[in-house]
Structures are given as C-alpha cells and as structure tokens.
Amino acid sequence: MNEKPKVSVIIPSYNAKERLEGSLFSLTLQETDIPFEVIVADNGSTDGTMEMLENIEVNFPFKKVRIPVNQGIAKGRNHAIREAEGDLLIFHDSDMLAEPRFIQKHAEAHADREDLVICGVCWKRIYRYFYKAFDKDHMKRLKKQGLYKRKMEDKTPLLSLEEVENGAFLEKSFDLQSEFIDILKDILETYHYDLGSYELPWRFFITNNSSVKRKHVTALGMFDENIVRYGFEDYDLGIRLNQLGLSFELREDIMSVHQEHPSNLTSFDDIKYNILYMCEKYNNIDSIDVHLAFSGPFSHTVTNDIVKEVRQLRENPAFDDLLSYFLELLHLITERNVGIKRDKKDMLTAKHVPLKKLAEAAQLAREEYGCMVLVEAIQGLTKELLRVDLFQVDVL
C-alpha cells in the first residue's frame, strides 16, 4: 500500500506542453525520502498538453485536472489544491526546472514550524527552447549567450533532458536582470533572508517556488478567482497569509530555474487593472503595505519604516483620521500611475480636508511617537498633490 503523500506539488499549466514535460521530468529526479504527489491543473490548453500528460512516465503519484476553458491561473491552482492530500503545498509552475533536493529542502524547512511560509529563489532563468515570439530583450540575451542561429524553427531545443538530468542546467542558468528582481535583492541585502525585520515579506511569495501548509491556504479560501488577468494572484494570497500572522523566510538554497518563454502578459492594462483591484480589495489602513508596494513613491527602506510607524499609530484611535488621509493620498498616487482622471466633484482638495486638525495629529505623531518617516511622507504628498505645506496651514 502506497504511503499517503506528505507533500503536494501544485502546477497550473496553459499551452506549455514542452516546458511542462521538462518540469515534470525534473521532479522524477528528486532526491528525497518525503512521500510526495504532483497535481497538474491544465487550464484549457490546446497544444496537446493532456495527451502528453496521459502518456508521460513518472515515478510519483500523479493527478491531472482538466479545466475546459482557461479562467485564470487562480482557478487552476484552486482546482489542484482541492485534489491535494499532502499537508504541505509546494507551488511550482509548468515552466520551472527543480533542482534535485527541491522537495526535500522545502519539506525540511517546515519540519518544526506550523506557521511558516517558505520562499525559494525565483530569479534563475534558462533558455531550453527557442520561440519565434521572443521579444527583443530575449533575442539580445540569446545572441549574447551564443544560442541564436538564423532561421531557427519555433520551439527549437536549446537544452537537452540529459542536461536537466545531470544538473548542467543549474550551471547554465543565469539571474534575470530586471528592476523587479533588483528591488527584491536590495531588500534581502538590507533585511536579510529570514525577513524578520521586513514588514512586507509577502513580496517574496512567488508561486513558482514557495511552500506553505495546506490548512492555512484552505482557511483563507485559497486563491482569489476574481483575479483572472495576468499576475498578482500569488501576491494576494501572500498578503492574506501575512495578515494571518505567518512568518516568511527566503531560502537561497532552494533553487528552481525558469524556462524562458514569450511573456504571458498580453497588455499592460492587465497590470493596471489588477493594481486597482488590489488597492480596492485592501482598502483599509491595516493593509497600507499593499498600497505602498504597488503605488508608493518611496524606497523600500522608507516604505518599511512607514509601515512600522503606521502599525504603531494604529494602537491609538486619535490617529485614525490622519492615517485615513494618508491612505487617500496613496489612492491618488495609484490613480495617477494608472492614468485615471477623477471627476472634479470627487477630487481631494485642500478646501475639503481638515488640514489643521491633521497637522496637529501629525505633529503629535512626530513628537510623542517618533514617527518621523511617516509624517515626512504625509507632508511630502500633501505638498505634491494638494500644493499645501501641512505645517503652515494657518496661512489658508
């Protein structure tokens, strides 16, 4: 009789047959004594994914969930989670190649903790296939690595399964160069990998390499299926796990490598739409970190200090109006960033805000509570958006 799996690996997939095959192959090479299962949710693929899944040979319990029409990655993951039997969920993606001890390391990290979220390295990349739809940045990197040849056919292999099996893919992988990854690395350099002093640890909850106990995910209602457009469904769950009180830790030794492919992002409107959705969903002072992460015009260190100071002031209702005003200022920044124009009747203006009362609360926050960074942020945004110096409102 097979032992019940302790770990369930969750993989959603959409039209990624060749990359998914490599991802599953890497999981057959796992060096682990932990019983695990793999659940693939096929989000209405039309590239023969299901046929491949029916015929692939693996050495672990394997479940396949077919969703007839792609309704978003959140729904796909939720379908897979409902089939999961393991106490621990490891989130992996169809385009990821796992290092040999990937599952063992995730499981060991949770061995003595029930309240932990583990985030692995998310920035390693490799070219396993050539795609004609690659953009200019991909083509530039391919040429620099000597992988591009003229008139290459679509889906030309650039890395063999043998190189996955013998571990060469790890040596050939490279760090993604992007502003997003640079920010994450800067945060780690400042606050270290245990993320204990970082107030926004959910920013590392990226579901191509992360794990958490299943009971926490199901208690929160799993992934938000209202997030259908590209991106943010992992951050949304990470935010809720953080608000639940779980601890986050980044493990640089847990490695998984992304097989590069043309972007799934069809339009930057998707990102704008999801930012607006998230800011409306978490439209409260206790979720100020969400607004600061998505739209705040501050560095990561200033952002972290602001969140700490906001949480300090939350203990005193006397600051509720000041903090609500700060949230409204951040809404204006968000709307400016995504290109929304307010009706004049809805605009925040100096005439409609009790600036003197807010200035008094800000002064108290600064002098009695030492909230220098938050007050400076409020003062700066007031000057920028309302053209008023908060501490000289008597001239109005």
HELIX and SHEET records of a PDB file:
HELIX    1   1 LYS A   17  THR A   28  1                                  12    
HELIX    2   2 THR A   49  ASN A   55  1                                   7    
HELIX    3   3 ILE A   73  GLU A   83  1                                  11    
HELIX    4   4 PHE A  102  ALA A  109  1                                   8    
HELIX    5   5 LYS A  136  LYS A  144  1                                   9    
HELIX    6   6 LEU A  161  GLU A  165  1                                   5    
HELIX    7   7 ALA A  168  LYS A  172  1                                   5    
HELIX    8   8 GLU A  179  TYR A  191  1                                  13    
HELIX    9   9 PRO A  201  PHE A  204  5                                   4    
HELIX   10  10 ARG A  214  ALA A  219  1                                   6    
HELIX   11  11 GLU A  233  GLN A  243  1                                  11    
HELIX   12  12 PHE A  268  LYS A  281  1                                  14    
HELIX   13  13 ILE A  285  SER A  287  5                                   3    
HELIX   14  14 ILE A  288  SER A  295  1                                   8    
HELIX   15  15 HIS A  300  LEU A  313  1                                  14    
HELIX   16  16 PRO A  317  PHE A  319  5                                   3    
HELIX   17  17 ASP A  320  VAL A  338  1                                  19    
HELIX   18  18 LYS A  344  ASP A  346  5                                   3    
HELIX   19  19 ALA A  350  HIS A  352  5                                   3    
HELIX   20  20 LEU A  355  GLU A  368  1                                  14    
HELIX   21  21 MET A  372  LEU A  386  1                                  15    
HELIX   22  22 LEU A  390  VAL A  395  5                                   6    
SHEET    1   A 8 PHE A  62  ILE A  67  0                                        
SHEET    2   A 8 PHE A  36  ASN A  43  1                                        
SHEET    3   A 8 VAL A   7  SER A  13  1                                        
SHEET    4   A 8 LEU A  88  HIS A  92  1                                        
SHEET    5   A 8 ASN A 209  LYS A 213 -1                                        
SHEET    6   A 8 LEU A 116  VAL A 121 -1                                        
SHEET    7   A 8 SER A 247  GLN A 259  1                                        
SHEET    8   A 8 MET A  96  ALA A  98 -1                                        
SHEET    1   B 9 PHE A  62  ILE A  67  0                                        
SHEET    2   B 9 PHE A  36  ASN A  43  1                                        
SHEET    3   B 9 VAL A   7  SER A  13  1                                        
SHEET    4   B 9 LEU A  88  HIS A  92  1                                        
SHEET    5   B 9 ASN A 209  LYS A 213 -1                                        
SHEET    6   B 9 LEU A 116  VAL A 121 -1                                        
SHEET    7   B 9 SER A 247  GLN A 259  1                                        
SHEET    8   B 9 LYS A 124  ILE A 126  1                                        
SHEET    9   B 9 PHE A 174  ASP A 175 -1                                        
SHEET    1   C 2 TYR A 129  PHE A 130  0                                        
SHEET    2   C 2 THR A 156  PRO A 157 -1                                        
END                                                                             
